[in-house]
Amino acid sequence: MYQLIIYICEEKYLEDIMTVLTAAGINEAFVIDSLNLTHALAYKVPIFAGLRAEIKQGPKYSKIIFATVNDNSTLKEILSVIKDAPHIDKRMYKIIYFPVKELKLFEKKKTNRKK
């Protein structure tokens, strides 16, 4: 089992990458909105306001996908399809993956309280 993290710099590639995951059988994943750290510092933390002048026209917002992939062959298929897609700019995403021994979901225990 693998944990797959895909950082997408431009939102226009999100749909294509989600389609690749769905075609590979990945139906449960999380898509998170994120903000570039430099932009966050420059506009949210007053002491770093000087960074505003140095910020180039780079991506401000991005998307991050977290997914669990059950086997190595599915992971290789996903990586290959994304890498070989001619319409997805290779500079606009980063992929990180690592093996996971087991996945445990922790749920809050329900208590039966009498009123």
Beta strands, then each sheet from edge to edge (+ up, - down):
strand 1: 2-8
strand 2: 29-35
strand 3: 61-69
strand 4: 93-99
sheet 1: 2+ 3- 1+ 4-
end
